Amino acid sequence: MGTIKPGRPAKYDLDPKGSRRPPEDPCVYRIRDSEGNILKDGETNNLRRRAGEHYRSGAFPKDSTIECMPADGRSTSRTRRVQEQRKINQDNPPLNQSKGGEGRPAKKNKL
């Protein structure tokens, strides 16, 4: 079963008042700082809402961007969490608090 649509990730401002606002769509995403370093990988059923939560948390630099791969019509939160886990294992981002999805043990990584 597919999880994400093929192609390159779309890039948006993490700042909800930015000119490139994320869509309210399900996706697998990553957050990068202004130097291109991956800070967090995740999955959500509403990218705009989740980006706003991350922005308000204050854990990310204000000039961070969020990249997303939109979910295809057949994906579920469970299949997106599997993809999220793969990306976390691949990228080892410093701000991931969990190993991907709800109820997984926290990692001890910090910036």
JOLIN-V63552 format. One record per residue. N is the residue number from 1. SS is DSSP state (~ for helix, > for strand, _ for the rest). PHI is phi in degrees with one decimal (999 if undefined). BURIAL is I if it has 9 or more other C-alpha atoms within 8 Angstrom, else O. Layout:
n=N ss=SS phi=PHI burial=BURIAL
n=N ss=SS phi=PHI burial=BURIAL
This chain:
n=1 ss=_ phi=999 burial=O
n=2 ss=_ phi=-73.5 burial=O
n=3 ss=_ phi=-117.6 burial=I
n=4 ss=> phi=-125.2 burial=I
n=5 ss=_ phi=-73.6 burial=I
n=6 ss=_ phi=-69.1 burial=O
n=7 ss=_ phi=119.2 burial=O
n=8 ss=_ phi=-83.8 burial=O
n=9 ss=_ phi=-68.1 burial=O
n=10 ss=> phi=-84.3 burial=O
n=11 ss=> phi=-113.8 burial=I
n=12 ss=> phi=-138.2 burial=I
n=13 ss=> phi=-76.7 burial=I
n=14 ss=_ phi=-70.4 burial=I
n=15 ss=_ phi=-65.4 burial=I
n=16 ss=_ phi=-64.2 burial=I
n=17 ss=_ phi=-96.2 burial=O
n=18 ss=_ phi=-68.8 burial=O
n=19 ss=_ phi=-76.4 burial=O
n=20 ss=_ phi=-112.3 burial=O
n=21 ss=_ phi=-84.4 burial=I
n=22 ss=_ phi=-70.3 burial=I
n=23 ss=_ phi=-77.8 burial=O
n=24 ss=_ phi=-92.2 burial=I
n=25 ss=_ phi=-116.6 burial=I
n=26 ss=_ phi=-71.9 burial=I
n=27 ss=> phi=-167.6 burial=I
n=28 ss=> phi=-104.1 burial=I
n=29 ss=> phi=-134.7 burial=I
n=30 ss=> phi=-141.2 burial=I
n=31 ss=> phi=-112.5 burial=I
n=32 ss=> phi=-120.8 burial=I
n=33 ss=_ phi=-81.8 burial=I
n=34 ss=_ phi=-67.2 burial=O
n=35 ss=_ phi=-91.8 burial=O
n=36 ss=_ phi=92.5 burial=O
n=37 ss=_ phi=-73.3 burial=O
n=38 ss=> phi=-78.5 burial=I
n=39 ss=> phi=-100.6 burial=I
n=40 ss=> phi=-157.2 burial=I
n=41 ss=> phi=-114.6 burial=I
n=42 ss=> phi=-162.8 burial=I
n=43 ss=> phi=-140.6 burial=I
n=44 ss=> phi=-155.5 burial=I
n=45 ss=_ phi=-97.3 burial=I
n=46 ss=_ phi=-151.2 burial=I
n=47 ss=~ phi=-65.1 burial=I
n=48 ss=~ phi=-61.4 burial=I
n=49 ss=~ phi=-62.5 burial=O
n=50 ss=~ phi=-66.4 burial=I
n=51 ss=~ phi=-60.7 burial=I
n=52 ss=~ phi=-62.4 burial=I
n=53 ss=~ phi=-62.6 burial=O
n=54 ss=~ phi=-63.8 burial=I
n=55 ss=~ phi=-61.9 burial=I
n=56 ss=~ phi=-68.0 burial=O
n=57 ss=~ phi=-65.7 burial=O
n=58 ss=_ phi=76.8 burial=O
n=59 ss=_ phi=-80.4 burial=O
n=60 ss=_ phi=-117.9 burial=I
n=61 ss=_ phi=-57.7 burial=O
n=62 ss=_ phi=-63.0 burial=O
n=63 ss=_ phi=-95.0 burial=I
n=64 ss=_ phi=-66.8 burial=I
n=65 ss=> phi=-118.4 burial=I
n=66 ss=> phi=-120.0 burial=I
n=67 ss=> phi=-111.6 burial=I
n=68 ss=> phi=-135.8 burial=I
n=69 ss=> phi=-111.4 burial=I
n=70 ss=> phi=-60.0 burial=I
n=71 ss=> phi=-73.4 burial=I
n=72 ss=_ phi=-82.3 burial=I
n=73 ss=_ phi=-66.5 burial=O
n=74 ss=_ phi=-98.4 burial=O
n=75 ss=_ phi=-76.6 burial=I
n=76 ss=_ phi=-127.4 burial=O
n=77 ss=~ phi=-58.2 burial=I
n=78 ss=~ phi=-64.6 burial=O
n=79 ss=~ phi=-68.5 burial=I
n=80 ss=~ phi=-69.1 burial=I
n=81 ss=~ phi=-64.9 burial=I
n=82 ss=~ phi=-62.6 burial=I
n=83 ss=~ phi=-62.9 burial=I
n=84 ss=~ phi=-58.6 burial=I
n=85 ss=~ phi=-59.4 burial=I
n=86 ss=~ phi=-59.2 burial=O
n=87 ss=~ phi=-66.9 burial=I
n=88 ss=~ phi=-62.1 burial=I
n=89 ss=~ phi=-63.3 burial=O
n=90 ss=~ phi=-73.2 burial=O
n=91 ss=~ phi=-92.9 burial=O
n=92 ss=_ phi=47.4 burial=O
n=93 ss=_ phi=-69.2 burial=I
n=94 ss=_ phi=-68.4 burial=I
n=95 ss=_ phi=-100.7 burial=I
n=96 ss=_ phi=-76.2 burial=I
n=97 ss=_ phi=-84.7 burial=O
n=98 ss=> phi=-125.1 burial=I
n=99 ss=_ phi=-89.9 burial=I
n=100 ss=_ phi=118.8 burial=I
n=101 ss=_ phi=93.3 burial=I
n=102 ss=_ phi=-70.9 burial=O
n=103 ss=_ phi=77.8 burial=O
n=104 ss=_ phi=-94.9 burial=O
n=105 ss=_ phi=-60.9 burial=O
n=106 ss=> phi=-74.8 burial=O
n=107 ss=_ phi=-90.6 burial=O
n=108 ss=_ phi=-102.6 burial=O
n=109 ss=_ phi=-70.8 burial=O
n=110 ss=_ phi=-138.0 burial=O
n=111 ss=_ phi=-72.5 burial=O
